[in-house]
């Protein structure tokens, strides 16, 4: 039995410790927002945060995760209230949408470390997630939008 802290909740699973975290999330815990893309940590569709750091869930054995904090795309905000989610919608980022969970998780990790990133810092942080639709300029605009504190109307 492996105990996991996922999206603020403790969950227990009985699986082989070598099982990739991705399959535990999707098949055992029903958290299907994290996507399977390549299975070899090249595309980034499966990015989750492990103790705040982005990792590829497709190659991370669940046995290495016990006792650590995992945040999935479902853990950002279920009601789409996270600043990145709002920015993604405002900038109309998704096309097919498949890479978007990984894109959002990479962007959230970036903004947690660098609240006002430059284009170069955004490009570097986001280079680990491939978008076949090519919405990179929209992604960059959305990250800049989320980085700017919202102003309140008077």
C-alpha positions as CSV (number, residue, x, y, z in Angstrom):
1,X,0.0,0.0,0.0
2,X,1.4,3.4,-1.0
3,X,0.1,6.6,0.6
4,X,0.0,9.7,-1.7
5,X,-0.8,13.3,-1.0
6,X,-2.6,14.4,-4.2
7,X,-4.3,17.8,-4.6
8,X,-4.4,18.3,-0.8
9,X,-6.0,14.9,-0.2
10,X,-4.4,11.7,1.1
11,X,-5.1,8.7,-1.1
12,X,-3.9,5.1,-0.7
13,X,-3.2,2.7,-3.6
14,X,-2.2,-0.8,-3.8
15,X,0.1,-1.1,-6.8
16,X,3.6,-2.1,-7.8
17,X,5.9,0.7,-6.7
18,X,7.4,0.7,-10.2
19,X,4.0,1.6,-11.8
20,X,4.3,5.1,-13.4
21,X,2.5,7.8,-11.5
22,X,0.5,8.7,-14.6
23,X,-1.3,5.3,-14.6
24,X,-2.0,5.5,-10.9
25,X,-3.5,8.9,-11.3
26,X,-5.6,8.0,-14.3
27,X,-6.5,4.3,-13.8
28,X,-6.6,4.0,-10.0
29,X,-7.6,7.5,-8.8
30,X,-9.7,8.7,-11.7
31,X,-7.7,11.9,-12.3
32,X,-7.8,11.8,-16.0
33,X,-6.7,15.4,-16.7
34,X,-3.1,14.4,-16.8
35,X,-2.5,13.1,-20.3
36,X,-0.5,10.3,-21.8
37,X,1.4,11.5,-24.8
38,X,4.7,9.7,-25.5
39,X,5.5,7.6,-22.4
40,X,9.2,8.6,-22.5
41,X,9.2,12.1,-21.0
42,X,9.6,13.9,-24.3
43,X,6.2,15.7,-24.9
44,X,5.2,17.0,-21.5
45,X,1.5,16.2,-21.7
46,X,1.8,14.3,-18.4
47,X,3.4,17.1,-16.3
48,X,2.4,17.2,-12.6
49,X,4.0,19.0,-9.7
50,X,5.9,16.9,-7.2
51,X,6.7,19.1,-4.2
52,X,6.1,22.1,-6.4
53,X,8.5,21.0,-9.2
54,X,7.2,19.9,-12.6
55,X,7.9,16.2,-13.3
56,X,6.8,13.8,-16.1
57,X,4.3,11.4,-14.5
58,X,4.8,8.9,-17.3
59,X,8.3,8.0,-16.1
60,X,8.0,8.7,-12.4
61,X,7.5,5.5,-10.4
62,X,4.8,5.9,-7.8
63,X,7.1,4.3,-5.2
64,X,9.3,7.4,-5.5
65,X,6.3,9.7,-4.7
66,X,5.1,8.3,-1.3
67,X,5.2,11.0,1.4
68,X,5.5,13.8,-1.1
69,X,3.0,16.3,-2.4
70,X,1.5,15.8,-5.9
71,X,-0.5,18.5,-7.7
72,X,-2.3,17.6,-10.9
73,X,-4.2,19.8,-13.4
74,X,-7.3,19.1,-11.3
75,X,-5.6,20.6,-8.3
76,X,-5.1,24.1,-9.9
77,X,-8.8,25.0,-9.5
78,X,-11.9,23.0,-10.3
79,X,-13.9,26.1,-11.1
80,X,-11.4,27.6,-13.6
81,X,-10.6,30.4,-11.2
82,X,-6.8,30.0,-11.2
83,X,-5.2,33.1,-12.9
84,X,-3.6,30.8,-15.5
85,X,-6.9,29.1,-16.4
86,X,-8.6,32.5,-16.8
87,X,-5.7,33.8,-18.9
88,X,-5.8,30.6,-21.1
89,X,-9.5,31.2,-21.8
90,X,-9.1,34.9,-22.4
91,X,-6.2,34.3,-24.9
92,X,-8.0,31.4,-26.5
93,X,-5.0,29.2,-26.1
94,X,-6.3,25.7,-26.6
95,X,-6.8,24.2,-30.1
96,X,-7.0,20.5,-29.7
97,X,-6.3,20.9,-26.0
98,X,-4.3,17.7,-25.5
99,X,-1.1,19.3,-24.3
100,X,-2.9,21.9,-22.2
101,X,-2.7,20.2,-18.8
102,X,1.1,19.9,-19.2
103,X,1.3,23.5,-20.5
104,X,-0.7,24.8,-17.5
105,X,1.3,22.9,-15.0
106,X,4.6,24.1,-16.5
107,X,3.3,27.7,-16.5
108,X,2.2,27.4,-12.9
109,X,5.6,26.1,-11.8
110,X,7.3,29.0,-13.7
111,X,5.1,31.7,-12.1
112,X,5.6,30.2,-8.7
113,X,9.4,30.7,-9.1
114,X,9.4,33.8,-11.4
115,X,6.3,35.9,-10.9
116,X,7.1,38.3,-13.8
117,X,9.0,36.2,-16.3
118,X,10.5,37.5,-19.5
119,X,9.7,36.0,-22.9
120,X,13.0,34.1,-22.8
121,X,12.2,32.7,-19.3
122,X,8.8,31.7,-20.6
123,X,10.2,30.0,-23.7
124,X,12.7,28.1,-21.6
125,X,10.2,26.9,-19.0
126,X,7.6,25.9,-21.6
127,X,10.1,24.2,-24.0
128,X,9.5,20.9,-22.2
129,X,5.8,20.7,-23.4
130,X,5.2,20.2,-27.1
131,X,2.2,21.7,-28.8
132,X,1.3,20.2,-32.1
133,X,-1.2,22.9,-32.9
134,X,1.5,25.6,-32.5
135,X,-0.2,27.9,-30.0
136,X,3.1,29.1,-28.5
137,X,2.5,32.8,-29.0
138,X,-0.9,32.5,-27.3
139,X,0.6,30.5,-24.4
140,X,3.2,33.2,-23.9
141,X,0.5,36.0,-23.9
142,X,-1.6,34.0,-21.4
143,X,1.4,33.6,-19.1
144,X,2.1,37.3,-19.2
145,X,-1.6,38.0,-18.6
146,X,-1.6,35.7,-15.5
147,X,1.6,37.3,-14.2
148,X,0.1,40.8,-14.2
149,X,-1.9,41.4,-11.0
150,X,-5.6,42.1,-11.9
151,X,-6.7,45.6,-11.2
152,X,-9.9,46.3,-9.4
153,X,-12.3,48.7,-11.0
154,X,-13.2,51.8,-9.0
